[in-house]
Amino acid sequence: MFRPLLLLSIALLFSPPLLAQQMKRQLGDFDFTLGTTPSRSMAQGLISPTAVGAFHGGMDFSHPSGLYVGQYAPSMGVTANSTLRLDSYMGYKHHFDSTLGYEVGLIHYSQPNIAGAESVALYGGVSVLGSRFGGALRDNPDNRTGTLFADFGQLPLFDVDLTVKLAHHRLGTPFTIGDGSQVNAFSDWSLELSRPWLGIDLNLIYSNSSLSGTSCDAYSGMNTYCDSVVTLKAQRSFF
């Protein structure tokens, strides 16, 4: 359903006039956003992480009524070692005033080049005084996942943004590891501090999971690695 939107976003993302990380336009009654980072608040915290070294981008349409629809590609699959991944979403967002609001929606995860690699998540959350708190339930027969997400915004005195994610995964089929024991479920989490510096986005990320050692063979969570890892990432956006 969203394939035409993706093709248009790719064409626009790599066109010369785009000089900002996000481009915003008014199209009739709709606000249109195009960029290399996801633009939707709750969906931004719950879509698939961008693959390292991959081309990524997407687009978003929103209506004054609060309805919106969009698509983000964490990986456009344009290099030999990458796979096309699409996160398509639609939802509704409402603000009571400048300090309080809520949001609900649905995300469809897919990898068109891989058969059966599709799942759907329902998400929702609230925004309070500049902070966002949300959660999602993802229906995937191989890995049913519940995720909690919190974006506290800029911390006072420290001038950094704090984001926390916590997920619990239940495997559809128990995974048998080398010693014969089985893994039926696991949890993982991440904590991220970020701030801009001289046009570069700096991110300090701590991630870990409840698995360790040989049980990490069963890991298929939201983090890049199963074990405890601290990552320093510097990223500069060209669009």
DRENMAR-721294 format. One record per atom (N, C-alpha, C, O, CB): x, y, z. Coordinates in steps of 0.001 Angstrom, whole numbers, plus 524288, in hexadecimal, padded with zeros to 5 digits. Glycine has a CB too. Layout:
XYZ;...
% end
This chain:
8033A7FB4A80000;800008000080000;80360804ED80000;801F7808DB7FD9D;7FC5880003804BE;807E1804B0802B7;80B108095A80345;80FB68096B7FF81;8130780CE27FFE0;80CFB809CA808D2;81005805A37FBE0;814798057E7F84A;8150180A827F51A;8196180C6B7F48A;813F7800DE7F4A2;810B380CCE7F2EE;81160811BB7F013;813A18160D7F373;816B6819387F18E;80C388137F7EDD9;81224816407F875;8144B81A3E7FBF3;81A28819887FC9A;81D1581D597FC9F;8119781A0C8014C;81BDF814B37FD21;82177813B67FDCD;82484815587F904;82896817DB7F984;8227380DF77FEF6;822A6813FB7F45A;8256E815507EF96;825E081B3C7EEFE;829E681D407ED4C;822AF812F07EAD5;821AB81E007F06A;821E2823AD7F024;825C6825D37F410;828AC829787F2DF;81C7F826057F116;825DA823967F8BD;82970825837FCC1;82F13824B57FB25;832598281A7FC15;82868822CE801F5;8304A820407F8B9;835A481F3D7F6F5;83743823477F2E3;83B968255F7F30D;83621819AA7F4AF;833B6824547EF3D;834F1828107EB1B;835F882D747ED4C;8398B830267EB8A;8308A8284D7E729;832E082F117F120;833848343B7F360;83837834997F6FD;83ADB8389C7F731;82EAE835BD7F649;83941830547F9E0;83D91830797FD9A;842C7831707FAF9;84630834037FD2C;83DCB82B72800A4;8436982F607F644;8487682FCE7F3AD;8488C8340C7EF80;84C108342D7EC39;849E982AA47F144;844B38377F7EF9F;844B583BD57EBF9;848048404A7EE2F;8481D840FC7F2F1;83F1183DB17EAD8;84ABD843567EAED;84E5C847557ECC1;84C0484B8F7F030;84EC284D597F3B5;850CB849D07E841;8470984D5D7EF76;84533851C37F298;844C2850B47F86C;8445C854647FB7C;84013853717F0A4;844D384BC87FA08;8441784AA17FF90;8491D84BA280291;84D0A84900801B1;8424D844F480053;8490384F6A80616;84DB5850C5808F9;84CF68502780ECC;850948513E811C5;84F5585647807BF;8486784E708108D;8475A84DE181622;8461E8483B8176D;844E88451181403;842D285171817D2;846788470D81C7B;84558841BF81E3B;83FA58405B81D4A;83E6B83BD681C36;846AE8412082402;83C2B8442681DAE;836A88436B81C76;834BD847FE81933;8364684C7881A0A;83360842DD82181;83157846C681574;82EE984AC88123A;8291384AAF8134E;826AE846848134A;83018849EA80C4A;826C284F438143D;8213184F9B8156C;81E87852F981155;8208D8571380FD7;82048851D981AF8;819F08513B80F7F;816DB8540780BAE;811168539380D05;80F7884FF280FBB;817EC851F68062B;80E0A8573D80B20;808638571280BB2;806148554780685;806E3857CC80281;8062485C8180D5D;80332850EC80694;800AB84ED4801ED;7FAC884EC0802E4;7F8AD84AF8804FD;802C58493C80091;7F8248530280150;7F2908536280264;7F19F8539D8083D;7F3CE856EF80AF2;7EF9D84EC27FFFC;7EE588500F80A31;7ED4084FD280FD0;7F14784C9A812CA;7F0EE84C2981791;7E7DD84D8F810BA;7F50D84A5F81016;7F8C8846D881290;7FE128496E8135F;7FFDE84C7E81020;7F96B841F080F50;8008A84822817C6;805FD84983818B5;80952844EE816DC;8086D8407881868;8070684ACE81EA4;80D208460B81394;81072842008114E;815FB842A281365;81835846E381325;810638424780B3B;8183683E6781576;81D8F83E7581771;820AD83A32814BF;81EF2835BA81460;81DAC83DB981D72;8253E83B9C812E5;828C1837EF81044;82E1C83887812B7;82FF783CEA8135E;828F6838E880A33;830A78343481418;835C4834B781684;8389982F9681737;8368B82B6981602;8353C8374981BA3;83D5982FF981930;8408482B4E81A1D;83FE28294381FAD;8421C8253982108;8464082C798190B;83CDE82C03822E7;83B8B82A158281A;835A0829CC8288B;832E982CF98262A;83DE682DA482C77;8338B8261582B86;82DDE825B082C1A;82BAC82A8882EC3;82E1882CAA83254;82C67820C782F3A;8271782C4682D07;824E58312A82EEA;8207A83072832CE;81F1B834238358F;822FF8344C82A6D;81E3D82BD583319;819A282B018365C;81B34829D183BF6;81EC0826B183CDC;81647826918342D;818A282C4083FB7;81A5D82C0984528;81A818268184764;81EC28246B84837;816D982F5D84876;815FC8240A84868;8160681EDA84ABD;8185C81AD984700;81B6A817818489D;8108081D3C84C4D;816F181B2D8420B;819128178083E38;81EFF817F483DE6;821AD8141383CF5;816A481871838D3;8210E81CA883EAE;826B981D6E83E61;8299381A2284272;82DDC818348416D;828158233883F20;8273D8197984705;829D58167084B0F;829148109F84A93;82BBF80DA284D3D;827FE8182085035;8257780EE484734;824178095F84705;82519806C9841C5;824798020984152;81E84808BC84865;826A3809BD83DC8;827EE8074E838D9;82D158046183951;82FE7804FF83D29;8283480B628347B;82E4E8013283567;8331B7FE2A83588;837D6801C18358D;837C6805D0832F9;8335B7FA6C830E1;83BFE8005583872;840B9803908385B;84310803C1832E0;842C87FFF482FF1;844C88017583C44;8455B8082F8318A;847E8808AB82C7D;84CA78051982C3F;84FE38051282FCE;8498080E5C82B73;84D0D802178280C;851807FE9C8275F;85683801CE826BE;85697805CD82412;850AB7FAFE8229B;85AA77FFF98293D;85FA2802C982909;861AC802F082370;861F37FEE9820D3;863B58003482CB1;86315807958219E;865458083081C6E;86151807E78180E;862D48079981381;869438043381B96;85C3F807FD81949;858418076281547;855F080CAB813BA;855A08103D816EF;853F0803B781731;8544F80D2380EC6;8514F811A680D1A;84BD98113780F70;8497A80D0880F4F;851188120880704;849D58158A81196;844CB8154F8142D;841E981A7781378;8445081E8081273;8457581409819FF;83CBA81A4E81404;8399181EFD8137B;833D581DA0812FF;832678190B812B3;83B518222880EC9;830928219B812EA;82AFE820A981289;827E7825A381230;82A18829E4811B3;8292A81D8C81715;822AA8251581274;81F3482980811D7;81A6A828E981551;819168249F81709;81D9782A1A80C28;817D682D5B81650;8137E82D69819F1;80F73831788182E;810D3835E2816DB;8156B82E9481F8C;80A6F82FEB8182E;80626833798170C;802BD833E681BEA;8014682FEA81E2B;802E7831928123D;80175838A581D90;7FE098395E82214;7F9C983D51820CD;7FAA1840F381DC4;8013183B27826E5;7F52B83C928232C;7F09283FD782241;7EF5C842DE82741;7F067840E682B85;7EBC483C7882082;7ED3084795826DC;7EBDC84A9482B8F;7E83E847B182F51;7E82C848EA833F8;7E95C84FA382A02;7E53F843E982D6B;7E1CB840E0830CE;7E4CA83D74834A1;7E29283BA38387D;7DE3683D8482D8A;7E9DD83C898339B;7ED048391F836E4;7EE778340983450;7F1D98313B83643;7EA368380283BCE;7EBFA832C382FEF;7ED3B82DF782D1E;7F26382E9782A28;7F392832D282835;7E8C782C8482951;7F57282A60829D2;7FA4E82A84826E0;7FB8A8252D82498;7F9918212E82668;7FECB82C5F82A56;7FED08252C8209E;800968205881E1F;8061D8214881C1A;80765825A281A81;7FCCE81E9E81990;8095C81D4981C2A;80EAB81DFF81A51;81190818E0819B5;80F7C814A781AB4;811978217C81DF6;81662819628180D;819AE814D081745;81F598165581823;8211481A798166A;818E88127B811C0;82240812ED81AD6;827C8813C881BB8;82AB880ED281A47;8291680A8681BB1;828DD8156082178;82F0A80F6681779;8324C80AF7815F3;8375E80B2A8190F;83AC680E4E817C5;8336B80B0080FF5;83808807E681D29;83D00807B582001;841828061581C7A;845FE8078A81D6C;83C99803F48249A;840518030F8186A;8442D8018A81487;841708012680F3F;83D8E7FE5E80EB2;846E27FC4281606;8437E803F580B5D;8412C803CF80628;843497FF62802CF;841997FEB57FE5C;84213808EA8036E;846FB7FC57804E6;848D47F7B98021E;84BC17F8DC7FD1D;84B9B7F5BC7F976;844617F451800EB;84E6C7FD4C7FCE1;851077FEC77F801;856A17FCC17F7B2;8590C7FD157F38D;85104804AB7F76D;858BF7FAAD7FBF4;85E027F8787FBD3;85DBC7F2877FBF6;859B97F0437FD55;8614E7FA888006D;862067F0117FA89;862097EA5C7F9EF;860F47E77C7FF0B;85EA87E3437FEF8;8673D7E8947F7C3;8628C7E9AF80377;861F57E70180881;85D5B7E91880BB1;85D217E8368106A;866F47E78880BAB;859B47EBD580938;855287EDEA80C02;850197EBCA809AA;84FF67EA1C80529;855267F3F080BD9;84C007EBE680CC6;846DF7E9FA80B2D;842DB7EE4A80BCA;842EE7F12580FA9;845477E52180E62;83F5B7EEC980806;83B397F2B58084A;837A97F19C80CEE;835867ED5480D6D;8380C7F2D18032B;837067F58B8105C;833947F526814F0;82FEB7F9CD814F4;831A37FE3D81443;836C77F4E781A22;82AE37F8D7815BB;826FF7FCFB815AB;823BB7FCDA81AA0;821CE7F8BB81C30;8237D7FC7E810DC;8231E8015E81D16;81F95801FF82186;81B56805D381FD1;81C5680A8181F55;82290803FF82696;8169F803DC81EEA;812408071D81D30;80E90807EE821CC;80D6D8043D824AA;80F4F8049281875;80CB180CBB82287;8098C80DC782724;805008116D825E8;805198145F8221C;80CEC8101B82B6E;80108811238293B;7FCAF814C482914;7FA9A8156082E9D;7FAD1811B4831B6;7F853812DD82544;7F89381A0282FDF;7F6CF81ACB83536;7F3DC81FE2835E3;7F275822868321F;7FB5E81AA9838DF;7F2FA8212883ACA;7F013825DD83C3E;7F2C48285E840EF;7F455825B48449E;7EA398249283D82;7F34482D8C840B6;7F5E68306E844D9;7F28F835178467E;7F063837D08432D;7FB5D832408430A;7F2278360184B95;7EEEA83A4984D84;7F19B83CFF85215;7F3B783A6A8558C;7E97D8384584F2C;7F1898423285216;7F3AC8455485664;7EF358481E85924;7EC1384ACA856A8;7F7CE8495885460;7EEF18477D85E3E;7EB2584A6F86153;7ECEB85019861F5;7E9C1853B8861CE;7EA5C847DE866B9;7F20A850CB862AD;7F471855F8862EC;7FA3985541861B0;7FBC78511E85FCB;7F39B858A486873;7FD5F85923862B6;802F2858E086156;8060A85529864CA;80A9285408863A7;8055685E3E861A7;803A78533B86907;8069384FF386CB2;804B484A4C86CF0;8075B8470186F3B;806478524587208;8002E8491A86AA0;7FDF2843DC86B39;7FB5B8420B86629;7F870844F4863AF;7F9F6843CA86FB9;7FC7783D3A864B2;7FA1783AF88600C;7FA8B8351686015;7FD08832D586386;7FC9683D2B85B26;7F81F8329385C37;7F87A82CE485BC6;7F8C082B5885608;7F7B382E8185290;7F3C482A3685E7B;7FA2D8267285517;7FAE98248484FC2;7FA1081E9D84F9F;7FBC481BD185324;80070825EC84DB3;7F77081CC084B90;7F6AA8172584ABD;7F79A815F9844FC;7F6D28195B841A8;7F10D8155F84C78;7F94481132843CC;7FA3580FE983E5C;7FBB580A4483D89;7FB9F8071184120;7FE5B8135483C38;7FD1480924838B3;7FE72803D88370A;8032C8042783376;803708078D83012;7F9C38011C8343C;806EB8009D83430;80B9080048830DF;80BBD7FAE982E42;80AF37F6E7830CC;810A2801478341C;80CC67FAE48293A;80D877F6098264D;8134D7F592824E2;8155A7F8C9821F4;80A027F5E382146;815EF7F18F826F8;81B767F094825E2;81BE77EC9F82172;819317E8A78217C;81E5C7EE9282ADD;81F407EDA481DA9;81FD27E9E881960;825477EA178170F;828087EE0581760;81BC87EAFB81522;826BB7E5BB814BD;82B727E54381192;829AB7E2A780C79;829A17DDDB80C19;82FF57E1FA8147C;828327E5CA80890;825BA7E3B9803CE;828C77DF7780108;8267A7DC3F7FE4D;824D67E80980019;82DE87DF64801AD;8311B7DB7C7FEF4;831887D650801E3;833DF7D2997FFEC;836807DDA27FE0A;82F427D60E806A3;82F8D7D156809CC;82A097CF7980B00;827007D25580D66;832AB7D25080EE8;828B57CAC980966;823787C8B080A37;8225A7C7EA81005;8259B7C5D8812E5;822D27C38480748;81DBD7C996811B3;81C197C8C08171C;81E5C7CC7B81B0D;81D4A7CBF281FB5;81D727C378818AF;8217D7D04A8195B;823F67D3EB81D0A;820827D8B181DE6;822367DD1C81D13;829647D59D81B0A;81BB07D7CF81F8C;818017DC0F82079;8159A7DB8D825E3;814D57D738827D2;813B77DC1B81C45;8146D7DFF582851;811BF7DFFC82D58;80F217E54182E0A;810417E8FB82B38;815977DED7831EA;80B967E584831E0;808917EA41832E5;808FB7EB92838AE;808F67E80F83BF7;802BD7E9908313A;8095B7F09A839F5;8098C7F25A83F62;8057A7F6A18403F;804DC7FA2283D03;80F177F45A840D0;802BD7F64C84499;7FF567FA7B84667;802547FDBD84A57;804DC7FB9484DD0;7FA347F84C848D2;80218802EB849E0;805068063284D81;801A680AB884F73;7FDB180C1884D16;80A028084A84AE3;8034980CEE853B6;800998116F855E7;803F5813EC85A0D;807C38119D85BE0;7FB4680FE285828;8028A818A085B88;8059081B4185F86;8037D820A0860BD;7FF9E8225F85E7C;80B2081BA285DE6;806168233686450;804988287F865EE;8096882C01865CE;80DD182A328666B;802198287886B7E;8087A830FE86501;80C9E834E886563;80B3583892869D2;806DB83A9A86A10;80D59837F78601F;80EEC8396386D51;80E0883C93871FD;812AA84041872BB;8170F83E8187399;80D3B83910876EF;811AD8455A87263;815B7849408737F;81AC28484887065;81F0E848CC8727D;816ED8494987950;81A30846E586B74;81EBA8462286822;82118840B986842;824AB83FA18653B;822B9849E386993;81F3B83D4786BA9;8210F837D886BDA;81CFD8344786963;818558357C86977;822348362187190;81EBB82FE186731;81B3282C27864A7;81BD7826C886719;82035824FB867FE;81C3C82BE485EB3;81774824418682A;8177481F0586A6C;813BD81BA886741;80F2681CF6866AC;815DB81F1C87051;815B98175586535;8127E81417861D4;813A880E5686268;8173D80CC286534;81336815AB85C43;8109580B4485FBB;8114E8059F85FC1;80F098034085ADC;80BF7805BD8581F;80ED18032E86494;8108A7FE6A859BF;80E9F7FBBE85515;80E597F5E685618;8115F7F3C085928;812257FCE785053;80AA97F36185376;80A3B7EDB385364;80AD37EBF084DC2;807BD7ED6A84A61;804EA7EBCB855C8;80ED27E8C484CC2;810047E70A84774;80E917E157846CA;8106E7DDF8849AC;815D27E7E084630;80B347E043842F1;809547DAF8841FF;80C9B7D86283DC1;80BA77D91B83919;803817DB0184070;810777D56283F70;813C17D26283BE0;813EB7CCCC83DF0;815D97CBF184242;8196D7D4CD83B66;811F37C8F483AFF;811C17C39483CFD;816FC7C18683EEE;817217BE4484277;80FC37C006838CF;81B507C36483CA9;8207A7C18A83E3C;8228C7C45D8430F;825DF7C24B845D9;8244A7C230839C5;820977C9158440B;822A27CC328485B;81E957D05B849CE;81E8B7D49B8478E;827FE7CEC3846E0;81B377CF2284D87;8173F7D2EA84F48;819D57D69C85333;81C2B7D4EE8570D;812597D012851CE;8195B7DBAB8521C;81C6D7DF8485501;819057E3CE85757;8158C7E5E5854C1;820877E1EC85178;81A0F7E51285C3E;817C67E9A485EBC;81C147ED8285FE6;820157EC1186225;814CC7E826863C6;81B527F26F85E68;81F5F7F66785EE3;81D607FB17861E9;818FD7FCDD8610E;8214C7F81885982;820907FD188656D;81F858020486816;823AA805F186662;828408049D865CB;81F7F8014F86E2C;821F980AC88659C;8256980EBA86369;824A5813DE86657;820388157C8674B;8245D80F7085D7D;828EB8166C867C2;8289E81B7A86A6F;82CB581F288682F;8315781DE3867F8;8296881AD38706B;82AED823B586686;82E67827D5864AF;82DAA82C6E8686A;829A782F1486841;82D398296B85EC9;8317C82D5C86BB8;831078316586FB5;83275836D186DB9;8321B83AA887098;834678300B87446;8341783719868C3;835A383C25866AB;83AC483DF586909;83DD683AD086AFD;831668402F867A5;83BA4842F8868D9;8409E8451886AC6;840A984551870B7;83D2D8478F87328;8419A84A9586881;844AF842F0872FC;84533842EE878A0;847258483C87A86;84AB484A7A87831;848E983E9087A66;844DD84A3D87EB0;846B484F3F880BA;84C5884EE1882A9;84DEC84AF3884F0;843248511A88528;84F51852FA881B9;854C9853918836E;858AA8509888007;85D2E8523387FA8;85556851BF88901;8570D84C4E87D86;85AC98490E87A9B;85AB584A11874BB;85E71848A88720B;859A88435D87B99;8568C84C7B872A3;8563084DBC86D15;8569C848E0869A0;858FC8491386572;85A6E8519C86B9E;8544F8448386B5B;8542383FBD8683F;84E9383D8F86861;84BA683E7786C16;8582883BA086A4F;84D2B83AA88643F;8481C83804863FD;848C58326F865F7;84CB182FE4864D9;845E08381185E4F;844E88308B868E8;8450A82B4886B1B;8408482815868FC;83BFF829AF86956;844D882B778711D;841C282385866C4;83DD481FEB864BD;83ECF81A7C86700;84341818A986728;83DED81FC885EA8;83AA2817EA868C1;83B01812B386B0C;8372080F1586861;832A58109386778;83A00812DF87103;838D680A458671B;8356680648864EC;8360C8013586803;83A5B7FFC786997;836958056285F07;831AE7FE8E868D2;831AB7F97E86B73;82DE87F5EE86887;829717F76C8678D;830177FA078715C;82FA67F1418671F;82C5B7EDA68642A;82C9A7E82D86678;830A27E6838687E;82E027ED8985E6B;8283B7E56986621;827FF7DFEC867B8;8264D7DCB8862FE;822647DDF18607A;824267DF1986C72;829467D89D861CD;828597D56285D33;826EE7CFD285EDD;829967CD7B8621F;82D357D55985999;822B87CDBC85C9A;821447C84785D7F;821947C5688584C;81ED67C6BB85493;81BA77C7D085FF0;824F57C17385815;825E37BE9785342;821617BAE785218;81F5D7B8528559D;82B027BB8C85394;81FC97BAA984D1F;81BA97B71884B92;81D5E7B16F84C05;81A407AE0984D61;819F27B83F8460F;822597B06A84ADE;824A27AB3984B61;829697AB9984EE4;82CFE7AE9284DAE;826187A8E6845F3;8299A7A8AE85337;82E267A8EF856B4;833377A7E7853C2;8336F7A49685049;82D927A50085B2B;8374D7AACF85536;83C647AA3F852B5;83FDA7A6DA85621;8409F7A80285ABB;83EF87AFA8851BB;841F27A2A6853E3;8455379F0C856C0;84B067A0A18560E;84CE97A102851A6;844787995D854E4;84DC57A18C85A5A;853417A31685A14;856BA79E4F85AD2;854CB799F585B7B;854857A74B85E3A;85BE279F2385AB7;85F9E79AE385A8D;85F47796F885EF1;860397925585E12;864CC79D0785A7D;85DF1798B0863B3;85DCC795148681B;8589D7923386897;857C378F5486C59;85EE3797FB86D15;85526792F7864CB;850237903F864D3;84BB47933C8675E;8472E791B1866DB;850BB78B368677F;84CE27977986A1A;848C479A9D86C7F;8461079DF486859;8481579EB58640D;84B0779E1A870E3;8417D79FEB869BA;83E627A2DB865FB;83D667A86E867DE;83CEA7A97386C8B;839347A016864FC;83D1E7ABFA8641C;83BC17B16C8652D;8364C7B2678630E;835697B1F985E5A;83FCD7B549862B2;832A17B3B68667E;82D3A7B4C7864EC;82C177BA9A86480;828BD7BC3886174;8297A7B24F868C4;82EDD7BDBE8678B;82DE87C3618679B;832CD7C63086983;8362A7C3D386C02;829257C4BE86B20;833307CB3286857;8377F7CE6386A39;835DF7D41D86A04;8320A7D57D86774;83C897CD6D866F2;838C27D76286CAF;837D97DD0086CAD;83CCC7DFD386AF1;8411F7DDD286B98;8361B7DEE787224;83C287E46C868C3;840A57E7B686785;83F317ED6786857;83A977EEC686896;842877E6C8861D8;8432F7F0B4868C2;842397F629869F0;846B17F97E867E3;84AF07F78D866BB;841867F6F886FD6;845A37FE8B86776;849AF80233865CA;848B88078286845;84446808F886963;849D4802A985FC4;84CF180A5B8691A;84CC880FAD86B27;85043812F7867A7;854C88119E866B6;84E9780FF18710C;84E1F8174F865BA;8510281A7D861FB;8511D82036863AB;84D1382281864ED;84E98819FC85C87;855CC82276863AC;856968280986484;8585582A6A85F57;85BDE8286085CCC;85AB382916868F7;855E482EAF85DC9;8573F830FE858C1;8572D836F185914;854608394685C37;8537982F1A8547E;85A6B83956855AA;85A8983F0285539;85D3F8407685022;860B583DA584E55;85D5884189859FE;85BB2844DD84DCA;85E6C846B284916;863728498D84A91;863C984BFF84EB2;85ADA84A51845D3;8675B8493184719;86C5884BD484800;86EDE84D02842C2;870688497283FEB;870088487284B77;86F4A852098417D;871C2853C983CA6;86F738511D837DB;8724B84F8583452;87796852CA83CDF;86A44850A5837C5;867A084E3F83358;867A2848558335B;865CD845EB82F9F;86A088501582E7D;869AB845EE83780;869EE8403E837F0;8666E83E7883C70;8666C840DF8409B;86FAB83E60838CB;8638083A5083B9E;860568380383FC6;863AB83414842C3;86550830228408E;85B538355B83D85;864AC8351D847C2;867B48319C84B10;8640082E5784E62;8607083072850D5;86B8D834B784E90;864D48293184E79;8617E825A085169;864D5821E1854A0;8684081F3985288;85DDC8228F84DB2;863D3821B2859B2;8665381DED85D2C;8622381A0C85ECC;85E4E81B858614D;868E8820AA86213;862D68150C85D62;85EBE8112285E0B;860B980C9986158;864DC80A6486043;85CD380F28858B5;85DC180B3A8655C;85ECD8067D8685F;85A66802A886746;855D180407867CC;85F48807AD86E63;85BBC7FDDA865C2;857CE7F9D8864AA;859677F4B78672E;85E097F3AD867F1;8570D7F92085EB8;855837F18386877;8567E7EC7F86B06;851A37E92586A75;84D977EAFC8689E;857F97ED3A870E7;852087E43B86C09;84D8B7E0B686BF6;84E027DCE587081;852047DCAB87328;84D2C7DDBC866A9;849DA7D9E987159;849D37D61087591;84CB67D11187414;84D607CD9D8775C;844407D4C587718;84E6E7D0A186F38;8515E7CC1186D67;857377CD0D86DEA;858FE7D18586DE4;84FF57CAC0867AF;85A217C8D886E5F;85FD47C94686E9B;862427C41F86CF2;85FAD7C01086CDF;861AD7CAD08742C;8673F7C45986B9D;86A067BF9586A2E;8679B7BCE386572;8662F7BF6F8619F;86A1E7BBDB86EC3;867277B7A7865BF;865167B4AE8615A;85F4F7B5C186054;85D6D7B4EA85BFC;865E07AEF08624F;85C7C7B79E8644F;856ED7B8CE8637D;8562B7BD6385FC5;851D97BE3885DD4;854467B9FD868B3;85A4E7C06285EC0;859EF7C4AE85B04;858DD7C2C785577;8575A7C5DA85218;85EEB7C7DE85B1B;859A57BDBA85482;858507BB9884F54;852867BC3384E30;850F27BC22849A5;859DC7B5D084EF6;84F517BCCA85241;849AB7BD4F85190;847FD7C2F3850F0;8435E7C40785027;846D67BAE885622;84BB97C69A85149;84A457CC2485161;8486E7CE1284C0C;84AFA7CD2484813;84EE07CF6C85337;844017D0BE84C03;841EA7D32D8473E;83ECF7D803848D3;83A607D8C784720;83E657CF3D84410;841397DB4484C1B;83E787DFBD84E46;83F817E4CE84B6E;841157E4D5846E4;83FE17E060853D0;83E977E92784E31;83EE57EE4D84BBB;8446A7F07884B82;8456B7F4208488D;83B747F21284E97;848097EE4F84E92;84D657F04784EA8;850C87ED8584AA1;84F6E7E954848B3;84FC07EFA185416;855267EFE68496A;858CD7ED7C845B5;85B837E8C68481F;85C937E4EA84575;85CE27F179843E1;85CA07E91F84D32;85F6E7E4EB84FDB;85C4B7E2F285485;8592A7E5CF856C8;864DC7E6C9851A3;85D2E7DE05855EB;85A7B7DB9785A50;85CD77DD5F85F80;859F97DEA186326;85AB87D59C859DE;861FB7DD7D85FD9;864A87DEAD864BF;864BB7E48A865E2;863267E7BD862AA;86A397DC9486497;866A07E5D686A93;867157EB4386C31;86AFF7EE27868B5;86F7D7EC878682D;868C07EB99871F7;869367F27986656;86C837F55E862B3;86BA17FB3686381;867317FCF18642E;86B587F3C585CF1;86FD87FE3A8636E;86F87803EE8635D;8717C805C685E08;875D18047285C6C;872D080672867F7;86E4A808D185B53;86F8380A8785607;86F8381072855BB;86BE0812F78579D;86B9C8083E8521A;87381812AC8536A;873B08183F8524D;87311818E584C6A;8763C816F58495C;878EC81ACC85451;86EF381BA384AE2;86DC181C3484555;86D95821F2843EB;86B088250F8468D;8688781989843F4;870508235583FC0;8702F828A383D9C;86DE68285783825;86FB08254A834E3;875C282B2F83D8A;869F682B848372C;8672B82B2783235;866278309D83018;8645A83415832E5;861F98281F832DD;867538314982B2A;8663F8365082897;862598355A8243B;86331831FB820E8;86B61838E482668;85E1F838448243A;85A12837AB82042;85B3283B3C81BB2;85C4583FDD81C6C;854A6838D282286;85AF48391C816F9;85BD583C2A8124C;856CB83E6581013;856EF841C980CAB;85E82838E380E41;8524783C7D81204;84D3A83E8081042;84A0083FF1814FF;84593841BC81472;84A4E83A7380CD0;
% end
